[in-house]
């Protein structure tokens, strides 16, 4: 009885000691029901003190005795305690397999606290085994039970699993339920922030949660239950008379040892003091040497910074000169191209302007159209001119046409010529005349060619797209 009283008064260490005392008397009576209750009380104490290995041992003893009792009314709950402690020890695979390994113990059709509790453990274990869909389905089933008794931990794990499988609606419901159960738990807020890619906020929430968990853990670690229990065993096993004689002998020895130790400590203190002074002197000399080294390194570092600044300036100047060279090369290429097509291009421009200006005059329309068609046919059949244009462009623009043909070998001939005309800076109207299509189609063809270029991710397409802009 005192063991139970101490347990409910949060004196778990004393509860364990009282339970161990009661065990001796219960073993003499072979009362399995009483032994089961005693072992369960001891196990509960270890459980509250987070010594789950010891708790598992006594829960197992409790389960075995309850099975031997005439009325094994507590057997199912003892089985639940074993599953719960296995979960606390991280034996998640064992807990997750309960439904398959012990179908006679769990009737999932029964709506009672025991079934709900075991299903909650199985769902939580599956979460830590990364079976998030299983976790979500089990918690969803438990939530429909009248005796579900879902707590903050359940809503936290359910919400995390829902986030993992992308079920945002269920995750948000769990977050609201978790807030009602424990407003200080911000785990699902952190998961929501990560789901929305707000990683800075997620990091702050995670840091706050870890700090709170550390505070709770430090309070638990301050409890020294092991000393209380070991004191019980030593007190029960020792003889009072033998202890008195032994204490007198030990007291005398301790006094003598204290005197000897005090003398040794004094000698050691003097010796260590001398060594310490020597060590301090050595450290001071080393510190001076180190300071000198640091000052030298600082000077070298400043000189290195100056050199780096100079190199950066030279690098920027080189980039600027290279850019000017490329611009001059492009300008030179265009000038050479203009020389080749000076006569024909000027004539085409003049005829096109005349055609579009006098389009309403039938007598001029026929004459101009025949002249334009004659020149355009000559341009289309003049392959030597196009080849010479490509050579000039390649020579002055770093083989851009050659690279374009190599990177896109499956394009049509009109697409290659369109790319060439765009590099040369011809207007859509002139290109439409060269290719024999309407001006509006030139814009469409340029868009199609751009999509084909951007569809290739293995090469750099920025340069090609710049020419088509």
Secondary structure by P-SEA (a helix, b strand, c coil): caaaaaaaacaaaaaaaaaaaaaaaaaaacaaaaaaaaaaaaaaaaaaacaaaaaaaaaaaaaaaaaacccccaaaaaaaaaaaaaaaacaaaaaaacccccccccccccccaaaaaaaaaaaaaaaaacaaaaaaaaaaaaaacccccccaaaaaaaaaaaaaacaaaaaaaaaaaaaaaccccaaaaaaaaaaacaaaaaaaaaaaaaaaaaaaaaaaaaccaaaaaaaaaaaaaccaaaaaaaaaaaaaaaaaaaaaaaaaaaaaaaaaaaaaaaaaaaaaaaaaaaaaaaaaaaaaaaaaaaaaaaaaaaaaaaaaaaaaaaaaaaaaaaaaaaaaaaaaaaaaaaaaaaaaaacccaaaaaaaaaaaaaaaaaaaaaaaaaaaaaaaaaaaccaaaaaaaaacccccaaaaaaaaaaaacccaaaaaaaacccaaaaaaaaaaaaaaaaacccccaaaaaaaac
